């Protein structure tokens, strides 16, 4: 015969604990496992202040700022010259502003004959229906040439500063070029397949018709650059580099800038020496008109589109 155990002894048996666990009344591991609450770490602000203090302490110790006479003299001279430079700059700016004509006078730059010349003779002299395009790529084409080179130089600077070493960083990223974007996003890829071709076609239209209406190389190049970025986000580097690589951008940008420089050098030379240009202006309103403006729009569009895409790639991955 089995004897009935007292309540206290029965609660210590395995059958009682198993019954409680089976019914969900008690977790046998709750309170039985050695667990210690994690201590709260120091605040991020405190860590940052401590690191800053350590850095300043190491800097003072390395440079010996407290006892280095040359450093102290340089700091005093630097402060004095900074104040002098700011005062001189303020005087120059205030003097220049005070020399400007008052509002409403005929001597104001907005009231001179330049703007009237653009409006009245722009179509006849440039052949462009869009006065703004004729002004930018004909009357002020030298400034636009400088702006295009500024974009190219800015891209070269970004390439130098953000480029990842091919031997170390690029190979690791090439193993998984989607590391910075969602993998195989069906919705994004489907939308990109539908939207990217119209974006590219519209960008080409804006570039080619820049001398006939609103648009031009800058706006059309920005549209095409946005389409390239969308395609890259949807399909990754492996697919995009099948038609657009770093070497492609370099060749296109160099060719576009060289073509722009050579074309406008001819215009600058003939205009400065009062030589008749052999390039016809064509019929205003036709696609093949306005002399070299169509070619210049294409060159500017190529530079802008490649620059936008390269900036995005360098900031996201450090190379392509």
Helices and strands as residue ranges (DSSP letters): H 7-10, H 14-23, H 44-63, H 69-98, G 109-111, H 113-126, H 131-134, I 135-139, H 141-162, I 166-170, H 171-175, H 186-208, H 217-240, H 246-272, H 293-316
